Amino acid sequence: MEAEKKSSSVSDVGAWAMNVISSVGIIMANKQLMSSGGYAFSFATTLTGFHFAVTALVGMISNATGFSASKHVPFWELLWFSIVANMSITGMNLSLMLNSVGFYQISKLSMIPVVCVMEWILHSKKYSNEVKLAVVVVVIGVGVCTVTDVKVNAKGFLCACVAVFSTSLQQISIGSLQKKYSIGSFELLSRTAPIQAASLLLLGPIIDYYLSGKLILDYQFGSGAILFILLSCSLAVFCNVSQYLCIGRFSAVSFQVLGHMKTVCVLILGWLLFDSELTLKNISGMIVAVVGMIIYSWAVEVEKQQAHAKITPHAKNSLTEEELRLLKEGIETIPIKDPELGELKE
């Protein structure tokens, strides 16, 4: 039992590490690919279509070689999930274009409370005061180190609302679908990736033209740009897989809270690699955010222990009553292989 618990903890840490490393890596790669000082590839939605196309290809190869199994999920559920996921991607891109960076960061931070409310409505999930406190601390910390000027307009606000709602619903749905159909994270991803890839590659160039005023067909694909596109797609496979892994193992709220560690890492790497400004305000915000993440981890562990403590005494009390009944009936010499005692040993 102890060995299994230790192995599970190691795999949990591995899933988080894969997500953080791949997410930060893909941001750095895309920064070089899309920045004016890099290769000026300004087609973010189409690039996401490339990501899912490569992910779908990896999934098909994995299923064909027997490394993974393709489990049945109704097509309408896959289609519905893909539409929500694509709305999330498109909404985020439009929100970033129409709003200031400050308001874009605020909209991302609002996903944590939105996910909490949606899980409460959809799954009747309740949160302890410690978890609520940790969420507030994380939001404040990340807000301090990322939010600058805050400007918003009607169209930008609408796009931000669509992005926040669809992203929150997508992350909750990942865990729900995995539990509902007993399907693994990679198997679910391999079923949804082809639908997302086809739709994004079809609509992506149109959306990108609206966002940037440029056609992807006019872009000059040099060897450097192609290399970074391939690197971005490779990292996207690990990023997508680890996202499904993390939400399947934990919850959408945990993914959002601990996912802000990526924001802190991006700020630090941006300062180290791209000469981005790192002020005292950024540093203090990072410290507060990290403290919030530590509090959140502690609060979740306390919740688990309290839930376990509620179950254990109940089992012991039931056994004690049964023992008294058996003693009163004069059969206290009953063999140890009695089912109730067997249940206790488990």
Order of alpha helices (4+ residues) and beta strands (2+ residues): alpha-alpha-alpha-alpha-alpha-alpha-alpha-alpha-alpha-alpha-alpha-alpha
